[in-house]
Amino acid sequence: MQEIHLAKLDAVRKEAVSMQIDQWARRIAAHQKRLRHHRYQIGDLVLYQNYQLKSQHDNPWVYRWKGPVEIVRITANGKLHLHHPTTNELMKGWQTDKVHPYVLQKLSVVLEDARDSENL
């Protein structure tokens, strides 16, 4: 009788372990899906996520991104070390899903695009 309960317990344990492994794989896949697959290089300008938004949910006008900052180092596991040019602050350990590439557009190009879209 006791052997039957032990065998049943082993089966439940194996099922629980397989469920944990499946859940872990789904969580990893969801995380990989959120990552931005952008190849950053040293010297690139990026915007980084504004963490002050967590306390200001009622204000929709707060900027979601801060920057631009310069990438000064990329570690072996893909973390970015950022340098803020005005405050001379070094920010270490930023993941690529917490930064966006900074794209600088000239105002004249933006205005021309706006005029072209109005003429259509």
Secondary structure, DSSP 8 states (H G I E B T S, - for coil): -HHHHHHHHHHHHHHHHHHHHHHHHHHHHHHHHHS------TT-EEEEE-GGGGG-TT-TTS-SEEEEEEEEEE-TTS-EEEEETTTTEEEEEE-GGGEEE-----HHHHHHHHHHHHH-
